[in-house]
Amino acid sequence: MLSDGYDQVNLIGIGYSYQSSSLNNWSNSSQNSSVCYDNTNNPTFSNWGASQRDFYLLDHNGNLVIEQNISSGLPNNLESIIIDLINDIPTSPECTNGDEININPCIPQQCIDGNWYEVIIDCQEQTGIPCPSGIYIEPSADECCSVCRLYGDMNLDNSIDVSDLVSVINLIINNDYNVLADVNEDGSIDVTDIVTLINIIIS
């Protein structure tokens, strides 16, 4: 294939860890391949569910195309499959490294090596991390994850002080409601919440 101009293929051979002394038997200086042996306990073999002489073929995006044991030989149509996969590689990058797409803030995409990849977002609330002494507040339209806010932190500065107390008093006067001001979580804002806030501030 190299003589025909197909130089996009990377060959990697991985042996069991106990076969490290036999690496020289797998290739010679005239072959365009790299060989190595697995770490102790063979984690790579385990992660791929592989056995000795298992063959894996991936496309340019890292998607698995073929998984086959080749003790009896390689697939007869392997060369044509590889050529088809090479022809599927874009002749120019799909995007510029570092570009981002944030149409959906919970499924952002980032350009890496000319291809788009989804970025995994792990939100604290969805992963079960508690919000002690506070509550998770719904995110804004351009954010994905809800944010843990302290009860009483009306100005969202991650502390509770006199300015927050004044905000709560104004809510009571105007008969308004804000879940952050409901310090005792009884569904209403009243003097009890104010007393609780004062105790928090002076403690």
C-alpha positions as a Markdown table, in Angstrom:
| # | Residue | x | y | z |
|---|---|---|---|---|
| 1 | Met | 0.0 | 0.0 | 0.0 |
| 2 | Leu | 2.9 | 2.4 | 0.7 |
| 3 | Ser | 4.1 | 1.9 | -2.9 |
| 4 | Asp | 0.7 | 3.0 | -4.1 |
| 5 | Gly | 0.9 | 6.2 | -2.0 |
| 6 | Tyr | -1.3 | 5.1 | 1.0 |
| 7 | Asp | 0.7 | 6.4 | 3.9 |
| 8 | Gln | -2.1 | 7.2 | 6.3 |
| 9 | Val | -2.1 | 3.9 | 8.1 |
| 10 | Asn | -0.6 | 3.5 | 11.6 |
| 11 | Leu | 0.2 | -0.1 | 12.7 |
| 12 | Ile | 0.6 | -0.9 | 16.4 |
| 13 | Gly | 1.3 | -4.3 | 17.9 |
| 14 | Ile | 0.8 | -4.9 | 21.6 |
| 15 | Gly | 1.9 | -8.1 | 23.3 |
| 16 | Tyr | 1.2 | -9.6 | 26.7 |
| 17 | Ser | 3.5 | -8.2 | 29.4 |
| 18 | Tyr | 5.2 | -11.6 | 29.8 |
| 19 | Gln | 6.2 | -11.6 | 26.1 |
| 20 | Ser | 8.5 | -8.6 | 26.4 |
| 21 | Ser | 11.6 | -10.6 | 25.6 |
| 22 | Ser | 10.1 | -11.7 | 22.3 |
| 23 | Leu | 9.4 | -8.3 | 20.7 |
| 24 | Asn | 12.2 | -8.6 | 18.2 |
| 25 | Asn | 10.4 | -11.6 | 16.7 |
| 26 | Trp | 7.5 | -9.5 | 15.6 |
| 27 | Ser | 9.1 | -7.0 | 13.2 |
| 28 | Asn | 12.3 | -6.0 | 11.6 |
| 29 | Ser | 13.8 | -2.7 | 10.6 |
| 30 | Ser | 12.3 | -2.9 | 7.1 |
| 31 | Gln | 8.7 | -3.0 | 8.4 |
| 32 | Asn | 6.6 | 0.2 | 9.1 |
| 33 | Ser | 5.1 | -0.9 | 12.4 |
| 34 | Ser | 5.6 | -0.2 | 16.1 |
| 35 | Val | 5.4 | -3.0 | 18.7 |
| 36 | Cys | 5.3 | -2.9 | 22.4 |
| 37 | Tyr | 4.1 | -5.0 | 25.3 |
| 38 | Asp | 1.3 | -4.3 | 27.8 |
| 39 | Asn | 1.8 | -3.2 | 31.4 |
| 40 | Thr | 1.7 | -5.7 | 34.2 |
| 41 | Asn | -1.7 | -7.5 | 34.4 |
| 42 | Asn | -2.3 | -6.5 | 30.7 |
| 43 | Pro | -4.8 | -3.6 | 31.3 |
| 44 | Thr | -4.9 | -2.8 | 27.5 |
| 45 | Phe | -6.0 | -6.3 | 26.7 |
| 46 | Ser | -8.6 | -6.2 | 29.4 |
| 47 | Asn | -10.0 | -2.8 | 28.3 |
| 48 | Trp | -10.4 | -4.0 | 24.8 |
| 49 | Gly | -11.6 | -7.5 | 25.7 |
| 50 | Ala | -8.8 | -8.8 | 23.6 |
| 51 | Ser | -7.1 | -12.2 | 23.3 |
| 52 | Gln | -3.8 | -13.2 | 21.7 |
| 53 | Arg | -3.8 | -12.4 | 17.9 |
| 54 | Asp | -6.9 | -10.3 | 18.0 |
| 55 | Phe | -6.9 | -7.7 | 15.3 |
| 56 | Tyr | -8.6 | -4.3 | 15.5 |
| 57 | Leu | -9.1 | -1.8 | 12.7 |
| 58 | Leu | -10.1 | 1.8 | 13.5 |
| 59 | Asp | -11.1 | 4.6 | 11.2 |
| 60 | His | -9.6 | 8.1 | 11.3 |
| 61 | Asn | -12.1 | 9.2 | 14.0 |
| 62 | Gly | -11.1 | 6.2 | 16.2 |
| 63 | Asn | -14.3 | 4.3 | 15.6 |
| 64 | Leu | -14.0 | 0.5 | 15.6 |
| 65 | Val | -14.5 | -1.0 | 12.1 |
| 66 | Ile | -13.2 | -4.6 | 12.5 |
| 67 | Glu | -12.5 | -6.8 | 15.5 |
| 68 | Gln | -11.3 | -10.3 | 14.6 |
| 69 | Asn | -8.9 | -13.0 | 15.7 |
| 70 | Ile | -6.4 | -13.5 | 12.9 |
| 71 | Ser | -4.8 | -16.8 | 14.0 |
| 72 | Ser | -6.0 | -18.2 | 10.7 |
| 73 | Gly | -5.1 | -15.2 | 8.7 |
| 74 | Leu | -6.1 | -11.6 | 7.9 |
| 75 | Pro | -9.4 | -10.8 | 6.2 |
| 76 | Asn | -9.3 | -11.3 | 2.4 |
| 77 | Asn | -10.7 | -7.9 | 1.7 |
| 78 | Leu | -8.6 | -6.0 | 4.3 |
| 79 | Glu | -6.8 | -3.9 | 1.8 |
| 80 | Ser | -9.9 | -2.7 | 0.1 |
| 81 | Ile | -11.5 | -1.9 | 3.5 |
| 82 | Ile | -8.5 | 0.2 | 4.5 |
| 83 | Ile | -8.4 | 2.0 | 1.2 |
| 84 | Asp | -12.1 | 2.9 | 1.5 |
| 85 | Leu | -11.5 | 4.2 | 5.1 |
| 86 | Ile | -8.6 | 6.3 | 3.8 |
| 87 | Asn | -10.8 | 7.8 | 1.1 |
| 88 | Asp | -13.3 | 8.8 | 3.8 |
| 89 | Ile | -10.7 | 11.0 | 5.4 |
| 90 | Pro | -11.5 | 14.7 | 4.7 |
| 91 | Thr | -8.9 | 16.3 | 2.4 |
| 92 | Ser | -9.1 | 19.4 | 4.5 |
| 93 | Pro | -9.8 | 19.8 | 8.2 |
| 94 | Glu | -13.5 | 20.0 | 9.2 |
| 95 | Cys | -12.6 | 22.8 | 11.6 |
| 96 | Thr | -9.7 | 24.8 | 13.1 |
| 97 | Asn | -8.1 | 23.6 | 16.3 |
| 98 | Gly | -9.5 | 25.4 | 19.3 |
| 99 | Asp | -12.9 | 26.3 | 17.6 |
| 100 | Glu | -15.9 | 25.7 | 19.8 |
| 101 | Ile | -19.6 | 25.2 | 19.2 |
| 102 | Asn | -21.8 | 26.1 | 22.2 |
| 103 | Ile | -25.3 | 26.1 | 20.7 |
| 104 | Asn | -26.3 | 23.7 | 23.4 |
| 105 | Pro | -24.3 | 24.5 | 26.6 |
| 106 | Cys | -24.8 | 21.0 | 27.9 |
| 107 | Ile | -23.3 | 19.4 | 24.7 |
| 108 | Pro | -20.5 | 21.8 | 23.7 |
| 109 | Gln | -18.2 | 20.7 | 20.9 |
| 110 | Gln | -14.5 | 21.5 | 20.4 |
| 111 | Cys | -12.2 | 21.2 | 17.4 |
| 112 | Ile | -9.3 | 18.9 | 18.0 |
| 113 | Asp | -6.9 | 17.9 | 15.1 |
| 114 | Gly | -9.4 | 19.1 | 12.6 |
| 115 | Asn | -12.4 | 17.1 | 13.9 |
| 116 | Trp | -15.3 | 18.0 | 16.1 |
| 117 | Tyr | -15.6 | 16.3 | 19.5 |
| 118 | Glu | -18.3 | 16.5 | 22.1 |
| 119 | Val | -17.1 | 17.8 | 25.5 |
| 120 | Ile | -18.4 | 15.9 | 28.5 |
| 121 | Ile | -20.1 | 18.1 | 31.1 |
| 122 | Asp | -20.3 | 16.7 | 34.6 |
| 123 | Cys | -22.8 | 18.8 | 36.6 |
| 124 | Gln | -22.6 | 18.6 | 40.4 |
| 125 | Glu | -26.3 | 18.3 | 41.0 |
| 126 | Gln | -26.8 | 15.5 | 38.4 |
| 127 | Thr | -23.8 | 13.5 | 39.7 |
| 128 | Gly | -25.3 | 13.6 | 43.2 |
| 129 | Ile | -23.0 | 16.0 | 44.9 |
| 130 | Pro | -24.9 | 17.7 | 47.8 |
| 131 | Cys | -25.4 | 21.4 | 48.3 |
| 132 | Pro | -24.9 | 21.9 | 52.0 |
| 133 | Ser | -26.7 | 24.8 | 53.7 |
| 134 | Gly | -28.0 | 25.8 | 50.3 |
| 135 | Ile | -29.9 | 24.9 | 47.2 |
| 136 | Tyr | -29.1 | 24.4 | 43.5 |
| 137 | Ile | -30.3 | 27.3 | 41.4 |
| 138 | Glu | -31.3 | 26.8 | 37.7 |
| 139 | Pro | -28.6 | 27.9 | 35.3 |
| 140 | Ser | -28.9 | 30.8 | 32.9 |
| 141 | Ala | -29.7 | 30.1 | 29.2 |
| 142 | Asp | -26.0 | 30.1 | 28.3 |
| 143 | Glu | -24.9 | 27.7 | 31.1 |
| 144 | Cys | -25.5 | 24.0 | 31.6 |
| 145 | Cys | -25.1 | 23.3 | 35.2 |
| 146 | Ser | -27.1 | 24.5 | 38.1 |
| 147 | Val | -25.1 | 26.3 | 40.8 |
| 148 | Cys | -25.1 | 25.6 | 44.6 |
| 149 | Arg | -26.0 | 28.8 | 46.4 |
| 150 | Leu | -26.1 | 29.4 | 50.2 |
| 151 | Tyr | -29.4 | 30.2 | 51.7 |
| 152 | Gly | -29.4 | 33.9 | 52.5 |
| 153 | Asp | -26.7 | 34.7 | 49.9 |
| 154 | Met | -28.9 | 37.2 | 48.1 |
| 155 | Asn | -26.2 | 39.0 | 46.1 |
| 156 | Leu | -24.5 | 35.7 | 45.1 |
| 157 | Asp | -21.1 | 36.6 | 46.5 |
| 158 | Asn | -20.7 | 33.3 | 48.3 |
| 159 | Ser | -20.9 | 35.0 | 51.7 |
| 160 | Ile | -23.7 | 36.2 | 54.0 |
| 161 | Asp | -23.6 | 39.7 | 55.4 |
| 162 | Val | -25.6 | 42.8 | 56.2 |
| 163 | Ser | -26.4 | 43.5 | 52.5 |
| 164 | Asp | -28.0 | 40.1 | 52.2 |
| 165 | Leu | -30.0 | 40.8 | 55.4 |
| 166 | Val | -31.3 | 44.1 | 53.9 |
| 167 | Ser | -32.3 | 42.3 | 50.7 |
| 168 | Val | -34.4 | 39.8 | 52.7 |
| 169 | Ile | -36.1 | 42.6 | 54.7 |
| 170 | Asn | -37.0 | 44.3 | 51.5 |
| 171 | Leu | -38.5 | 41.1 | 50.2 |
| 172 | Ile | -40.7 | 40.8 | 53.3 |
| 173 | Ile | -41.8 | 44.5 | 53.1 |
| 174 | Asn | -42.7 | 44.1 | 49.4 |
| 175 | Asn | -44.3 | 40.7 | 50.0 |
| 176 | Asp | -42.0 | 39.1 | 47.5 |
| 177 | Tyr | -40.4 | 35.6 | 47.5 |
| 178 | Asn | -37.0 | 34.3 | 46.7 |
| 179 | Val | -36.0 | 30.8 | 47.5 |
| 180 | Leu | -32.6 | 31.9 | 48.7 |
| 181 | Ala | -34.2 | 34.1 | 51.4 |
| 182 | Asp | -36.3 | 31.2 | 52.7 |
| 183 | Val | -33.5 | 30.1 | 55.1 |
| 184 | Asn | -35.6 | 27.7 | 57.1 |
| 185 | Glu | -37.2 | 26.2 | 54.0 |
| 186 | Asp | -40.8 | 26.6 | 55.1 |
| 187 | Gly | -42.1 | 28.1 | 51.9 |
| 188 | Ser | -42.4 | 31.7 | 53.2 |
| 189 | Ile | -40.1 | 34.6 | 54.2 |
| 190 | Asp | -40.7 | 36.1 | 57.6 |
| 191 | Val | -39.0 | 37.2 | 60.8 |
| 192 | Thr | -37.8 | 33.7 | 61.5 |
| 193 | Asp | -35.6 | 33.9 | 58.4 |
| 194 | Ile | -34.3 | 37.3 | 59.5 |
| 195 | Val | -33.3 | 36.0 | 62.9 |
| 196 | Thr | -31.6 | 33.0 | 61.4 |
| 197 | Leu | -29.6 | 35.2 | 59.1 |
| 198 | Ile | -28.6 | 37.5 | 61.9 |
| 199 | Asn | -27.3 | 34.5 | 63.9 |
| 200 | Ile | -25.3 | 33.3 | 60.9 |
| 201 | Ile | -23.8 | 36.7 | 60.4 |
| 202 | Ile | -22.7 | 37.2 | 64.0 |
| 203 | Ser | -21.6 | 33.6 | 64.5 |
